[in-house]
Amino acid sequence: MDIRGAEAQTVCMPLELPSDAPTLLIRRSAFERAGLARTDIDARYNLTPEEFRVEGELIVIGPLYEEKALTDLVDQLEGLGLAYFDDYFEMSGNWPVWSRIFATERRE
């Protein structure tokens, strides 16, 4: 097989979303465009490495157990000009534990 001129393909691993609390998914390009920094998010919400995951173009923040954490984060993103659904969205974490849900970026 001749691969000259072929674009490199990166394989992104799907990230499992927790079923016990809300999780925010954000496009990495939107995160960077807004000038956000992981250290600021980590410090503000006291996140562990498992609660701020990056895989390819997708950033997964959560689970967010503190009641106001999700609304505060959404307000921050909107204040920075990011658009719900186009740049980020939240998953409620309200599904049965016997169901596993994974997220990954869409590759075209």
VOPA-381471 format. One record per atom (N, C-alpha, C): residue number from 1; chain; atom name; x, y, z. Coordinates in steps of 0.02 Angstrom, whole numbers, plus 32768, in hexadecimal, padded with zeros to 4 digits. Example, Ala and Ser with C-alpha at 12.3 -4.5 7.8 and 13.67 -1.06 7.14 Angstrom:
@resi=1	chain=A	name=N	x=8294	y=7EE4	z=8186
@resi=1	chain=A	name=CA	x=8267	y=7F1F	z=8186
@resi=1	chain=A	name=C	x=8294	y=7F5B	z=8186
@resi=2	chain=A	name=N	x=8282	y=7F90	z=8162
@resi=2	chain=A	name=CA	x=82AC	y=7FCB	z=8165
@resi=2	chain=A	name=C	x=8285	y=8002	z=818A
//
This chain:
@resi=1	chain=A	name=N	x=802A	y=7FC5	z=8000
@resi=1	chain=A	name=CA	x=8000	y=8000	z=8000
@resi=1	chain=A	name=C	x=802C	y=803E	z=8000
@resi=2	chain=A	name=N	x=8020	y=806B	z=7FD3
@resi=2	chain=A	name=CA	x=8047	y=80A9	z=7FCD
@resi=2	chain=A	name=C	x=8026	y=80DF	z=7FF8
@resi=3	chain=A	name=N	x=804B	y=80F9	z=802A
@resi=3	chain=A	name=CA	x=802E	y=812B	z=8056
@resi=3	chain=A	name=C	x=804C	y=8170	z=804B
@resi=4	chain=A	name=N	x=8074	y=8178	z=8017
@resi=4	chain=A	name=CA	x=8090	y=81BA	z=8008
@resi=4	chain=A	name=C	x=8058	y=81ED	z=7FFD
@resi=5	chain=A	name=N	x=805D	y=8227	z=801E
@resi=5	chain=A	name=CA	x=802B	y=825B	z=8016
@resi=5	chain=A	name=C	x=7FED	y=8251	z=8040
@resi=6	chain=A	name=N	x=7FE9	y=8219	z=8062
@resi=6	chain=A	name=CA	x=7FAE	y=820D	z=808C
@resi=6	chain=A	name=C	x=7FB5	y=8235	z=80CD
@resi=7	chain=A	name=N	x=7F7D	y=824F	z=80E5
@resi=7	chain=A	name=CA	x=7F7E	y=8274	z=8124
@resi=7	chain=A	name=C	x=7F82	y=8242	z=815D
@resi=8	chain=A	name=N	x=7FA6	y=8256	z=8191
@resi=8	chain=A	name=CA	x=7FAC	y=822C	z=81CC
@resi=8	chain=A	name=C	x=7F69	y=8229	z=81F0
@resi=9	chain=A	name=N	x=7F54	y=81EF	z=8203
@resi=9	chain=A	name=CA	x=7F16	y=81E5	z=8228
@resi=9	chain=A	name=C	x=7F26	y=81D9	z=8271
@resi=10	chain=A	name=N	x=7F06	y=81FE	z=829C
@resi=10	chain=A	name=CA	x=7F0F	y=81F3	z=82E4
@resi=10	chain=A	name=C	x=7ED1	y=81D0	z=82FE
@resi=11	chain=A	name=N	x=7EDD	y=81A0	z=8327
@resi=11	chain=A	name=CA	x=7EA5	y=817C	z=8345
@resi=11	chain=A	name=C	x=7E98	y=819A	z=838A
@resi=12	chain=A	name=N	x=7E5C	y=81B0	z=8395
@resi=12	chain=A	name=CA	x=7E49	y=81CC	z=83D6
@resi=12	chain=A	name=C	x=7E1F	y=8199	z=83FB
@resi=13	chain=A	name=N	x=7E31	y=8191	z=843A
@resi=13	chain=A	name=CA	x=7E0D	y=8161	z=8464
@resi=13	chain=A	name=C	x=7DCD	y=8182	z=847F
@resi=14	chain=A	name=N	x=7D95	y=8160	z=847C
@resi=14	chain=A	name=CA	x=7D58	y=817C	z=8499
@resi=14	chain=A	name=C	x=7D60	y=8183	z=84E5
@resi=15	chain=A	name=N	x=7D44	y=81B8	z=8500
@resi=15	chain=A	name=CA	x=7D47	y=81C5	z=8548
@resi=15	chain=A	name=C	x=7D04	y=81B3	z=8567
@resi=16	chain=A	name=N	x=7D07	y=818B	z=859C
@resi=16	chain=A	name=CA	x=7CC9	y=8177	z=85BE
@resi=16	chain=A	name=C	x=7CAE	y=81B1	z=85E6
@resi=17	chain=A	name=N	x=7C6C	y=81BB	z=85E2
@resi=17	chain=A	name=CA	x=7C4B	y=81EF	z=8608
@resi=17	chain=A	name=C	x=7C2A	y=81D1	z=8645
@resi=18	chain=A	name=N	x=7C31	y=81F1	z=867F
@resi=18	chain=A	name=CA	x=7C15	y=81D6	z=86BC
@resi=18	chain=A	name=C	x=7BC9	y=81DE	z=86BE
@resi=19	chain=A	name=N	x=7BA9	y=81B0	z=86E1
@resi=19	chain=A	name=CA	x=7B60	y=81B1	z=86E5
@resi=19	chain=A	name=C	x=7B47	y=81CF	z=8726
@resi=20	chain=A	name=N	x=7B74	y=81E7	z=8750
@resi=20	chain=A	name=CA	x=7B5E	y=81FE	z=8792
@resi=20	chain=A	name=C	x=7B60	y=824A	z=879C
@resi=21	chain=A	name=N	x=7B76	y=8270	z=876A
@resi=21	chain=A	name=CA	x=7B78	y=82B9	z=8770
@resi=21	chain=A	name=C	x=7B81	y=82D7	z=872A
@resi=22	chain=A	name=N	x=7B71	y=8317	z=8722
@resi=22	chain=A	name=CA	x=7B79	y=8337	z=86E1
@resi=22	chain=A	name=C	x=7BC2	y=833B	z=86CA
@resi=23	chain=A	name=N	x=7BCA	y=833A	z=8689
@resi=23	chain=A	name=CA	x=7C0B	y=8340	z=8668
@resi=23	chain=A	name=C	x=7C05	y=8371	z=862F
@resi=24	chain=A	name=N	x=7C38	y=839A	z=8625
@resi=24	chain=A	name=CA	x=7C39	y=83CA	z=85EF
@resi=24	chain=A	name=C	x=7C69	y=83B3	z=85BA
@resi=25	chain=A	name=N	x=7C54	y=83B4	z=857B
@resi=25	chain=A	name=CA	x=7C7E	y=83A3	z=8543
@resi=25	chain=A	name=C	x=7C89	y=83E3	z=851B
@resi=26	chain=A	name=N	x=7CC8	y=83F1	z=850A
@resi=26	chain=A	name=CA	x=7CD8	y=842E	z=84E7
@resi=26	chain=A	name=C	x=7D0B	y=841F	z=84AF
@resi=27	chain=A	name=N	x=7D02	y=8440	z=8477
@resi=27	chain=A	name=CA	x=7D33	y=843A	z=8442
@resi=27	chain=A	name=C	x=7D74	y=845A	z=8457
@resi=28	chain=A	name=N	x=7DAA	y=8438	z=844B
@resi=28	chain=A	name=CA	x=7DEC	y=8452	z=845F
@resi=28	chain=A	name=C	x=7DFA	y=8495	z=843D
@resi=29	chain=A	name=N	x=7DE7	y=849B	z=83FE
@resi=29	chain=A	name=CA	x=7DF3	y=84DA	z=83D9
@resi=29	chain=A	name=C	x=7DCD	y=8514	z=83F9
@resi=30	chain=A	name=N	x=7D90	y=8507	z=8411
@resi=30	chain=A	name=CA	x=7D69	y=853C	z=8433
@resi=30	chain=A	name=C	x=7D88	y=854E	z=8476
@resi=31	chain=A	name=N	x=7DA0	y=851C	z=849A
@resi=31	chain=A	name=CA	x=7DC1	y=8526	z=84DA
@resi=31	chain=A	name=C	x=7DFE	y=8554	z=84D1
@resi=32	chain=A	name=N	x=7E26	y=8545	z=849F
@resi=32	chain=A	name=CA	x=7E62	y=856C	z=8491
@resi=32	chain=A	name=C	x=7E51	y=85B1	z=8476
@resi=33	chain=A	name=N	x=7E1E	y=85B6	z=844B
@resi=33	chain=A	name=CA	x=7E0A	y=85F6	z=842F
@resi=33	chain=A	name=C	x=7DF2	y=8626	z=8466
@resi=34	chain=A	name=N	x=7DD2	y=860A	z=8499
@resi=34	chain=A	name=CA	x=7DB8	y=8633	z=84D0
@resi=34	chain=A	name=C	x=7DEF	y=8647	z=8501
@resi=35	chain=A	name=N	x=7E2B	y=862D	z=84F7
@resi=35	chain=A	name=CA	x=7E63	y=863E	z=8523
@resi=35	chain=A	name=C	x=7E60	y=861D	z=8567
@resi=36	chain=A	name=N	x=7E3C	y=85E5	z=856B
@resi=36	chain=A	name=CA	x=7E37	y=85C1	z=85AA
@resi=36	chain=A	name=C	x=7E77	y=859A	z=85B8
@resi=37	chain=A	name=N	x=7E85	y=858E	z=85F7
@resi=37	chain=A	name=CA	x=7EBF	y=8567	z=860A
@resi=37	chain=A	name=C	x=7EA9	y=8530	z=863A
@resi=38	chain=A	name=N	x=7EC4	y=84F6	z=862E
@resi=38	chain=A	name=CA	x=7EB3	y=84BC	z=8658
@resi=38	chain=A	name=C	x=7EC0	y=84CA	z=86A2
@resi=39	chain=A	name=N	x=7EF8	y=84EA	z=86B1
@resi=39	chain=A	name=CA	x=7F09	y=84F7	z=86F7
@resi=39	chain=A	name=C	x=7ED5	y=8521	z=8719
@resi=40	chain=A	name=N	x=7EB8	y=8552	z=86F6
@resi=40	chain=A	name=CA	x=7E83	y=857C	z=8713
@resi=40	chain=A	name=C	x=7E44	y=8553	z=8721
@resi=41	chain=A	name=N	x=7E31	y=8529	z=86F2
@resi=41	chain=A	name=CA	x=7DF6	y=84FE	z=86FB
@resi=41	chain=A	name=C	x=7E02	y=84CD	z=8734
@resi=42	chain=A	name=N	x=7E3C	y=84AD	z=8735
@resi=42	chain=A	name=CA	x=7E4D	y=847E	z=876B
@resi=42	chain=A	name=C	x=7E49	y=84A0	z=87AF
@resi=43	chain=A	name=N	x=7E66	y=84DB	z=87B4
@resi=43	chain=A	name=CA	x=7E68	y=84FF	z=87F4
@resi=43	chain=A	name=C	x=7E22	y=8514	z=880A
@resi=44	chain=A	name=N	x=7DFB	y=852D	z=87DB
@resi=44	chain=A	name=CA	x=7DB8	y=8547	z=87EB
@resi=44	chain=A	name=C	x=7D89	y=850F	z=8803
@resi=45	chain=A	name=N	x=7D8E	y=84D5	z=87E4
@resi=45	chain=A	name=CA	x=7D60	y=849F	z=87F4
@resi=45	chain=A	name=C	x=7D81	y=8464	z=8818
@resi=46	chain=A	name=N	x=7DC1	y=846C	z=882A
@resi=46	chain=A	name=CA	x=7DE6	y=8439	z=884F
@resi=46	chain=A	name=C	x=7DE1	y=83F5	z=882D
@resi=47	chain=A	name=N	x=7DF3	y=83F3	z=87ED
@resi=47	chain=A	name=CA	x=7DEC	y=83B7	z=87C5
@resi=47	chain=A	name=C	x=7E29	y=8389	z=87CB
@resi=48	chain=A	name=N	x=7E1C	y=8349	z=87C6
@resi=48	chain=A	name=CA	x=7E51	y=8317	z=87C3
@resi=48	chain=A	name=C	x=7E62	y=830C	z=877A
@resi=49	chain=A	name=N	x=7E9A	y=82EB	z=876B
@resi=49	chain=A	name=CA	x=7EAA	y=82DC	z=8724
@resi=49	chain=A	name=C	x=7E73	y=82B5	z=8701
@resi=50	chain=A	name=N	x=7E4F	y=828B	z=8725
@resi=50	chain=A	name=CA	x=7E18	y=8264	z=8707
@resi=50	chain=A	name=C	x=7DDB	y=828F	z=86F9
@resi=51	chain=A	name=N	x=7DD8	y=82CB	z=8716
@resi=51	chain=A	name=CA	x=7D9E	y=82F6	z=870C
@resi=51	chain=A	name=C	x=7DAB	y=832D	z=86D8
@resi=52	chain=A	name=N	x=7DE6	y=832E	z=86BB
@resi=52	chain=A	name=CA	x=7DF6	y=835A	z=8683
@resi=52	chain=A	name=C	x=7E1F	y=8331	z=8652
@resi=53	chain=A	name=N	x=7DFD	y=8317	z=861F
@resi=53	chain=A	name=CA	x=7E1D	y=82EB	z=85EF
@resi=53	chain=A	name=C	x=7E1C	y=8309	z=85AA
@resi=54	chain=A	name=N	x=7E52	y=82FE	z=8586
@resi=54	chain=A	name=CA	x=7E58	y=8318	z=8542
@resi=54	chain=A	name=C	x=7E6A	y=82DD	z=8515
@resi=55	chain=A	name=N	x=7E45	y=82D7	z=84DF
@resi=55	chain=A	name=CA	x=7E53	y=82A4	z=84AD
@resi=55	chain=A	name=C	x=7E45	y=82C2	z=8469
@resi=56	chain=A	name=N	x=7E7B	y=82CF	z=8445
@resi=56	chain=A	name=CA	x=7E73	y=82EE	z=8403
@resi=56	chain=A	name=C	x=7E54	y=8333	z=8409
@resi=57	chain=A	name=N	x=7E1E	y=833E	z=83E7
@resi=57	chain=A	name=CA	x=7DFB	y=837F	z=83E5
@resi=57	chain=A	name=C	x=7DC6	y=8385	z=841C
@resi=58	chain=A	name=N	x=7DC1	y=8354	z=8448
@resi=58	chain=A	name=CA	x=7D8C	y=8353	z=847A
@resi=58	chain=A	name=C	x=7DA8	y=835B	z=84C0
@resi=59	chain=A	name=N	x=7D8A	y=8388	z=84E7
@resi=59	chain=A	name=CA	x=7D9B	y=8390	z=852D
@resi=59	chain=A	name=C	x=7D5D	y=837C	z=8555
@resi=60	chain=A	name=N	x=7D67	y=8352	z=8587
@resi=60	chain=A	name=CA	x=7D30	y=833C	z=85B2
@resi=60	chain=A	name=C	x=7D3F	y=8354	z=85F9
@resi=61	chain=A	name=N	x=7D13	y=837D	z=8614
@resi=61	chain=A	name=CA	x=7D1B	y=8398	z=8657
@resi=61	chain=A	name=C	x=7CE3	y=837C	z=8683
@resi=62	chain=A	name=N	x=7CF6	y=8356	z=86B4
@resi=62	chain=A	name=CA	x=7CC6	y=8338	z=86E2
@resi=62	chain=A	name=C	x=7CD6	y=82F0	z=86F1
@resi=63	chain=A	name=N	x=7CB1	y=82D4	z=871C
@resi=63	chain=A	name=CA	x=7C71	y=82EB	z=8736
@resi=63	chain=A	name=C	x=7C79	y=8328	z=8763
@resi=64	chain=A	name=N	x=7C46	y=8353	z=8760
@resi=64	chain=A	name=CA	x=7C45	y=838F	z=878A
@resi=64	chain=A	name=C	x=7C11	y=8383	z=87C1
@resi=65	chain=A	name=N	x=7C2A	y=8372	z=87FC
@resi=65	chain=A	name=CA	x=7BFE	y=8360	z=8833
@resi=65	chain=A	name=C	x=7BE1	y=839C	z=8857
@resi=66	chain=A	name=N	x=7C06	y=83D4	z=885A
@resi=66	chain=A	name=CA	x=7BED	y=840F	z=887D
@resi=66	chain=A	name=C	x=7BB0	y=842A	z=8856
@resi=67	chain=A	name=N	x=7B7C	y=8439	z=887A
@resi=67	chain=A	name=CA	x=7B3D	y=844C	z=885B
@resi=67	chain=A	name=C	x=7B43	y=8487	z=882A
@resi=68	chain=A	name=N	x=7B69	y=84BB	z=883C
@resi=68	chain=A	name=CA	x=7B6E	y=84F6	z=8812
@resi=68	chain=A	name=C	x=7BA6	y=84F2	z=87DF
@resi=69	chain=A	name=N	x=7BCF	y=84C1	z=87E2
@resi=69	chain=A	name=CA	x=7C0A	y=84BD	z=87B6
@resi=69	chain=A	name=C	x=7BF7	y=84C0	z=876C
@resi=70	chain=A	name=N	x=7BC6	y=8499	z=8758
@resi=70	chain=A	name=CA	x=7BB3	y=8496	z=8711
@resi=70	chain=A	name=C	x=7B97	y=84DA	z=86FA
@resi=71	chain=A	name=N	x=7B6A	y=84F7	z=8720
@resi=71	chain=A	name=CA	x=7B4D	y=8537	z=870B
@resi=71	chain=A	name=C	x=7B82	y=856E	z=870B
@resi=72	chain=A	name=N	x=7BB0	y=856E	z=873B
@resi=72	chain=A	name=CA	x=7BE6	y=85A0	z=873B
@resi=72	chain=A	name=C	x=7C13	y=8598	z=86FE
@resi=73	chain=A	name=N	x=7C23	y=8559	z=86ED
@resi=73	chain=A	name=CA	x=7C4F	y=854D	z=86B4
@resi=73	chain=A	name=C	x=7C2C	y=8561	z=8673
@resi=74	chain=A	name=N	x=7BED	y=8550	z=866C
@resi=74	chain=A	name=CA	x=7BC6	y=8564	z=8630
@resi=74	chain=A	name=C	x=7BC2	y=85B0	z=862B
@resi=75	chain=A	name=N	x=7BB5	y=85D2	z=8663
@resi=75	chain=A	name=CA	x=7BB4	y=861B	z=8662
@resi=75	chain=A	name=C	x=7BF7	y=8637	z=864C
@resi=76	chain=A	name=N	x=7C2D	y=8619	z=8664
@resi=76	chain=A	name=CA	x=7C70	y=8630	z=8651
@resi=76	chain=A	name=C	x=7C7B	y=8628	z=8606
@resi=77	chain=A	name=N	x=7C68	y=85EE	z=85EB
@resi=77	chain=A	name=CA	x=7C71	y=85E1	z=85A3
@resi=77	chain=A	name=C	x=7C48	y=8611	z=8579
@resi=78	chain=A	name=N	x=7C09	y=861C	z=858D
@resi=78	chain=A	name=CA	x=7BDE	y=864A	z=8569
@resi=78	chain=A	name=C	x=7BFA	y=8691	z=856C
@resi=79	chain=A	name=N	x=7C15	y=86A5	z=85A6
@resi=79	chain=A	name=CA	x=7C33	y=86E6	z=85AE
@resi=79	chain=A	name=C	x=7C6F	y=86F1	z=8581
@resi=80	chain=A	name=N	x=7C90	y=86BA	z=856F
@resi=80	chain=A	name=CA	x=7CCA	y=86BE	z=8543
@resi=80	chain=A	name=C	x=7CB6	y=86B8	z=84F9
@resi=81	chain=A	name=N	x=7C75	y=86B5	z=84ED
@resi=81	chain=A	name=CA	x=7C5D	y=86B4	z=84A7
@resi=81	chain=A	name=C	x=7C55	y=866F	z=8489
@resi=82	chain=A	name=N	x=7C5B	y=863A	z=84B1
@resi=82	chain=A	name=CA	x=7C52	y=85F7	z=8496
@resi=82	chain=A	name=C	x=7C07	y=85E7	z=8491
@resi=83	chain=A	name=N	x=7BF5	y=85C0	z=845E
@resi=83	chain=A	name=CA	x=7BAF	y=85B1	z=8451
@resi=83	chain=A	name=C	x=7B9F	y=856A	z=8467
@resi=84	chain=A	name=N	x=7B68	y=8564	z=848D
@resi=84	chain=A	name=CA	x=7B50	y=8522	z=84A2
@resi=84	chain=A	name=C	x=7B40	y=84F9	z=8464
@resi=85	chain=A	name=N	x=7B54	y=84BC	z=8466
@resi=85	chain=A	name=CA	x=7B4B	y=848A	z=8432
@resi=85	chain=A	name=C	x=7B7D	y=848F	z=83FA
@resi=86	chain=A	name=N	x=7B8E	y=84CB	z=83E3
@resi=86	chain=A	name=CA	x=7BC1	y=84D2	z=83AF
@resi=86	chain=A	name=C	x=7C07	y=84CA	z=83CB
@resi=87	chain=A	name=N	x=7C12	y=84E6	z=8406
@resi=87	chain=A	name=CA	x=7C54	y=84E3	z=8425
@resi=87	chain=A	name=C	x=7C58	y=84B4	z=8462
@resi=88	chain=A	name=N	x=7C21	y=84AB	z=8485
@resi=88	chain=A	name=CA	x=7C20	y=8481	z=84C0
@resi=88	chain=A	name=C	x=7BD8	y=846A	z=84CD
@resi=89	chain=A	name=N	x=7BD1	y=8437	z=84F6
@resi=89	chain=A	name=CA	x=7B90	y=8423	z=8510
@resi=89	chain=A	name=C	x=7B9A	y=83F8	z=854E
@resi=90	chain=A	name=N	x=7B64	y=83EE	z=8572
@resi=90	chain=A	name=CA	x=7B69	y=83C7	z=85AF
@resi=90	chain=A	name=C	x=7B40	y=8387	z=85AA
@resi=91	chain=A	name=N	x=7B5A	y=8356	z=85CC
@resi=91	chain=A	name=CA	x=7B35	y=8316	z=85D3
@resi=91	chain=A	name=C	x=7B20	y=8313	z=861C
@resi=92	chain=A	name=N	x=7AE1	y=8304	z=8628
@resi=92	chain=A	name=CA	x=7AC4	y=8309	z=866B
@resi=92	chain=A	name=C	x=7AE1	y=82D8	z=869E
@resi=93	chain=A	name=N	x=7AFA	y=82A0	z=8686
@resi=93	chain=A	name=CA	x=7B10	y=826C	z=86B5
@resi=93	chain=A	name=C	x=7AD5	y=8249	z=86D4
@resi=94	chain=A	name=N	x=7A9D	y=824E	z=86B3
@resi=94	chain=A	name=CA	x=7A5F	y=8232	z=86CE
@resi=94	chain=A	name=C	x=7A49	y=81F6	z=86A3
@resi=95	chain=A	name=N	x=7A70	y=81C1	z=86A6
@resi=95	chain=A	name=CA	x=7A5E	y=8184	z=8684
@resi=95	chain=A	name=C	x=7A72	y=8149	z=86B1
@resi=96	chain=A	name=N	x=7A56	y=810F	z=86A5
@resi=96	chain=A	name=CA	x=7A63	y=80D6	z=86D1
@resi=96	chain=A	name=C	x=7AAD	y=80C1	z=86CF
@resi=97	chain=A	name=N	x=7AC6	y=80AA	z=8708
@resi=97	chain=A	name=CA	x=7B0D	y=8096	z=870D
@resi=97	chain=A	name=C	x=7B1C	y=8059	z=86E1
@resi=98	chain=A	name=N	x=7AEA	y=8033	z=86CF
@resi=98	chain=A	name=CA	x=7AF6	y=7FF9	z=86A4
@resi=98	chain=A	name=C	x=7B01	y=800D	z=865B
@resi=99	chain=A	name=N	x=7AF7	y=804E	z=864B
@resi=99	chain=A	name=CA	x=7B01	y=8067	z=8608
@resi=99	chain=A	name=C	x=7B41	y=8090	z=8606
@resi=100	chain=A	name=N	x=7B6F	y=807E	z=85D9
@resi=100	chain=A	name=CA	x=7BAE	y=80A3	z=85D1
@resi=100	chain=A	name=C	x=7BAA	y=80CF	z=8594
@resi=101	chain=A	name=N	x=7BBB	y=810F	z=859C
@resi=101	chain=A	name=CA	x=7BBA	y=813E	z=8565
@resi=101	chain=A	name=C	x=7C00	y=815A	z=855B
@resi=102	chain=A	name=N	x=7C15	y=815B	z=851C
@resi=102	chain=A	name=CA	x=7C58	y=8172	z=850A
@resi=102	chain=A	name=C	x=7C52	y=81AC	z=84D9
@resi=103	chain=A	name=N	x=7C83	y=81D9	z=84DA
@resi=103	chain=A	name=CA	x=7C84	y=8211	z=84AB
@resi=103	chain=A	name=C	x=7CC8	y=8213	z=8489
@resi=104	chain=A	name=N	x=7CC7	y=8226	z=844A
@resi=104	chain=A	name=CA	x=7D04	y=8230	z=8424
@resi=104	chain=A	name=C	x=7CF5	y=8265	z=83EF
@resi=105	chain=A	name=N	x=7D2A	y=8283	z=83D5
@resi=105	chain=A	name=CA	x=7D21	y=82B5	z=83A1
@resi=105	chain=A	name=C	x=7D0B	y=8293	z=8360
@resi=106	chain=A	name=N	x=7CE7	y=82B7	z=8338
@resi=106	chain=A	name=CA	x=7CD2	y=829E	z=82F7
@resi=106	chain=A	name=C	x=7D09	y=82A8	z=82C5
@resi=107	chain=A	name=N	x=7D1B	y=8273	z=82A2
@resi=107	chain=A	name=CA	x=7D50	y=8276	z=826E
@resi=107	chain=A	name=C	x=7D2E	y=8270	z=822B
@resi=108	chain=A	name=N	x=7D40	y=829D	z=81FF
@resi=108	chain=A	name=CA	x=7D22	y=8299	z=81BB
@resi=108	chain=A	name=C	x=7D57	y=8288	z=8189
//
